Amino acid sequence: MTDAPTTIEDAILRIETLSKDFGPVRAVDGVSLDIRRNEFFALLGPSGCGKSTLLRMLAGFEMPSSGRILLEGKDISSLKPERRPLNLMFQSYALFPHMSVVRNIAYGLEMERLPRAEVRARVDEIMAVTDLTGFADRKPEQLSGGQKQRVALARALVKRPKVLLLDEPLGALDKKLRERMQLELKRLQHDVGITFIIVTHDQEEALVMADRMAILKDGQLLQCGSPEDVYESPTDRFVANFIGVMNFIEGGIGADGHFTAEGMRLPVPGIAAGPTALAIRPEDVAIDHGGGHGIAGRITDMAYHGLDRVLHVAIDACETPLQVRVPARIEAGHAIGEPIRLSIAPDRCKFFPA
């Protein structure tokens, strides 16, 4: 499924063939994106893929080598950071340790020399939205990690930017707090109605929060779409492997329209013949209880996850065991070393050139 086209009216931010070179290294390579008004957009990819460099170009801390950045139709590519109606929130939060929560939040407005009454009204409003009203007089050292994160967010939002840029904003939090703050960030974005662009290497974080996501690799845009589109219909083998867990089986498609690998044969009409990799999610591989049918394998390992269990199953067609996700209570009683047969539905498979 392809991403729906974005019109000029929909897009608050338009990135046109943007590139950035650091000497002989091209960190961002001809990226074009439209980001919609009031959208939660994620830039996702492994370390070194160019996502943070792209964010810094949007913020004005790096100048593009080529291409343009348009905000509401106006070219802001050469504007200094302080002249752009965007705010960047860093992972470190960068709170002033000697200032109270309310002073930290008010600092940017005070630097703009706004009337004291307006500063106080806007600070009170954003503190209520971010659930910080009871913490006004505390210093950063008296706050938890989640509270510091909300103060940094409030400080960025109080200036009412058209777009808020977030660079790994949850990276310093522990797992449970990070999961809670993912939903909190999504709620805040909805409440304040500002476009959020988040950079993260955490695929689960992007799946939970983003309306749409862009996957980058080696500075290039590989795919852009909703989390469901990218997870269910990856257009590239790297994307399929990067988002979630994916099993790959190397084989080939013959002239008869069947995918074949050692010990397995599946009908896949409509796909060109030749060496091919079959890709299948662990939740789309089933245990075959049909008495002798399916793909023969042997359980080499198991991982219990509470609601479900992941079986690692060695089959002849793969060098590495397949991961099979099954309901823990229904498929209880399996043991390492046990022979097993698996069933793969062709309509749940993706195919990529070998």
N, C-alpha and C positions, 0 to 999 in steps of 0.2 A: 504494500500500500504506500503510495507516495504522499508527501506532505501537501496539504492544500495550499495553493498559491496565495501569497500575501499581497494585497493591494497597497498603493501608496498611503491610502487613508488608514489602513490597519497598522502599518509599520511606524513605530515611534523612532526606531533606530535602524538604519540601513547601512550595511557594511558591503562595500563594493571592491572586489578583487584586491583585498588588503594583503600586503606582504611586508615582512620585516627581515632585513639582513643584518647580521652581526659579523662583519668581515666576510669570509667565504661561506659562513653558515646561514642558511635561510631558515629562520625560526618559525615564520608564518608564511605560507605559500599560496597566495591568490585566493583567500577565503572570501566568500560572498554569503551574507546572511541577512534576512529580514527578521527583526524582533518586534513583536506586537505590543501595542499599548496594554498596560496592566497584566502582562504575562510574566510567569515565573519560568525563566529560561536557564538551562544548564549547559555549560561548556565542559565536556567530559573527555578524558583520555589519560593515557599513562604519563608518567613523569617525562618531561622533555618533548611533549607533543605540540607545544606552542600555545596552550590555553591561557597560561598566566601572562605571556607576552601579548596575546590578543587583548586580554582584559586591561593591561597597562596602556596599550594604545588607545583603548576606548576612554580611559581615565585621563590621558594626556601626559603620562609619565614616560612614554616612548613615542617617538614620531615615526609614522609609517615610512617605509622605503618607497612604496607605491600604493595606489588605491586611495579610496575616500571613506570617511565616516560621516554619515548624514544623520542629524538629529532633527526630527520633524521637518525634513527637507532642507535643512541648513547644513552646509559643510563645516564641520568643526575640527577637521583633521589637523589643522595647524594652531588651534587655540591652546593656550596654556591651561593647566589643570584648574586653576582658580576661576577661569572664565567659562568653564563648562558646567551646565546645570546637571551634573552627575556627582555622586559621592561614592568613594571607594572605602569599604570596610575591610580591614586587614585581619588575618588570623590572630595576630598578637593582641588585638583590641586597642593597644596604645593609649590606655587611660592615664590621666594625670594622677599620680599617687597622692599628691598633697591636696587635691580638690575633692569635695563631696560629690555625690552622684548628681545632684542638681546643677552644680557648677560645671562638671564635666559635660553634661548635656547642653548647657547654655553657652558654652565657650564659643562655638562657631558663630552663633547669633550675636554675641557680644562683640566679636571681632568685626562684624558687619555694622556695628554701632546702631542697631535697631533700638527703638524706644523700650525702656525697661518694662513697661506694662505688657508690650507685645511679646517680649522675650519670655516673661513669666507665664503668659497665657499659653504660648506654644509649648513651653517646657512642661507645664502641667498637663496639657492635652496628650503629649506623646508619652509621658510617664504613666498616664492612665491606660493608654493603649498597650504599653509594654509591661503592665503590672508591676511598676516600680514605685508607686505612690508612697508606700511605707518605708522606702529606703533613701529618701531625699538627702538626709544628713550623713549617711554612711560614707566612709572612704573605701576605695577599691579593695584594700587589704581586709576589709570586713565583709566582703561579698564572696559568694560561691562562684564557681566557674560559670554556671548558667546565668547568674545575676550579672556578672561582668559582661557576658556576651550580650545581654539585653540592654545594658547601659551603652555599650558601643553601638548597638543597633539604633537605640533611641537618639544618640548623638548624631548619627548619620541621617536619620529620618526627620529630625526636627527642622532641618534646613529645607525640607520639602523638595528634594531633587526630582527631576523627571524620571531618572533611572538610578537605581542603587546597584552598585557593583560589589560583589562579595567574593573575596579570595580565600577559599578554604575556611569559611567562618566557624566551622564546628570541629576543625581538626584537633584542637587542644583539649576537647572534652572527652570524658570517658564514655564507653559504649552506651550505657543506659541513658545518660544525660544527653548524649548526641542524638539518640533516637527520639527522645522527648522533644528536643529543640528543633528537630526536623519538622515535626508537626506544628510547633509553635511558630517557626519562621513562615510556614505556609499560611497559617492563620493570620499572622501580622500582615503579610503581603496582601492578603485578601481584604483585610480591614482598612489598610491605608490606601489601597488602590494605586500603588506605584509599581512600575516595571522593575523586576528583580532579575539580575544576571549573576549567576553563581558559577564559580570555577571549583571543580572538585575532581578528585581521582576516584572517589568512592561511588561506584555504580549504583549501589543500593540507595545511597543518599539521593542521587539524581532521580532514580525511579520513583521514590516516595514524594519528592517535592516538586519536580518540574512539570509544567504543562507541555513543554517541548524540550528536546535536548539535541545538541550537536556533538557528534563524535569526531575527534581529531586524532590524527596520527602523522608524525613527521611534518607537522605544520600544515597539513592538508585536511580539508573537510571531507569525511567519508560518508556521513549520513546525517540527516536532520529530520526529526519527526517526533511524534508523541512517544512517551515511554512504551506504550503498548505496541506501536508500530515498529519501533526499533527492536524490542524484545522478540516480537512474534515474526517480524519480516525483515531480518537483517539483509542488507543488500551486498555485504562484503564479508569475506571469511573472518577478517580481523574483528569486525563489529560483532559477528556471531559469537566469537570466542571471548570477546572482552565483556560483553553485557551478559551477566548471569553465567551459568555453567552450561557448556555445550560438549556433547560427545561427537567425535569425528571418526568416520570409518572410511578408509581409503579404498577405492575400487574403481569401477568403470561402468558406463552405460553402453549396452550393445545396440545393434541395429534393431533388435526385437523390442526395444523399449523397456528393458529390465536392467536394474542396478545389480551387479554381482560383485561379491567379495567372497573370500574363503568361508564356506559354511553358510552363506546366505544369498538369497535372490529375491528381489522385490520389483514389482511392476511400477514403472514411473513413466508413463507415456507423455510425450510432448517435450522431453528434454533431449538436447543434442547428444549424440553418441560420442564417447571418448572417455579418457581418464577423469574421474570425478570423485569428490569427497562428499559423503553423505553426512549431514549434521542433524543431530536429534537431541532435544532437551531431556534431562534425566526424568522429568515428570511425564514425558511422552513415551517412555519405554515401559512396557508392562510385563509382568510375569505370566507366562503362558501355562495355564492349567489344563490345556486341552489334551493331554496324554500323548506325548511323543512328538508334537509339532513344535514349530518355532526354532529359534537359534540356540544351539547348545552352548552352555557356559558353565563356569564354576565360580562360586563366591570366594573372593580373596580377602575381603575386608568388609566391615560394616560400621556405620556411624549413626547413633541414635540422636534424634533431634526433638524428641518429645512428641509432636504431632505426627511426624513422619520419620522414616528411616532411610538412609542412603546405603544401598548395596553396591559394592564394587565387584563387577563380574568380568572375569577373563573370558574372552571369546577368540576363536581362531582368526577372525577378520581384523583384530586390533592388536597393536603392540602394547597399548595401555588398557587397563580394565575399563569397561563402560560403567558410568555412574547411573544407577537406577533409583529413582525416588518413589517410595511406596508408603501407603498409610501404615503407621507403626502398629496399631492395634489389629488391623485386618491381616497384615502380613507378618505376624509375630512367629517366632519359633525357628527362623532360619539360622544356619550355622556356617561359620567359615569352613571352606572345603566342600560344602554341599554342592552337588550338581544341580543345575537349574536351566530352564528354558525361557527365552525372552521373545516377546512379540513387539514388532515395530510397525506402526501404521504408516503407510506411504504418504498419506495426506498431511502428516505431521512432520515430515522430513524437509529439510532444505538441502539444496545441492549447489556445490561450488566447484569451479575448475580445480583439478588436482595441481 
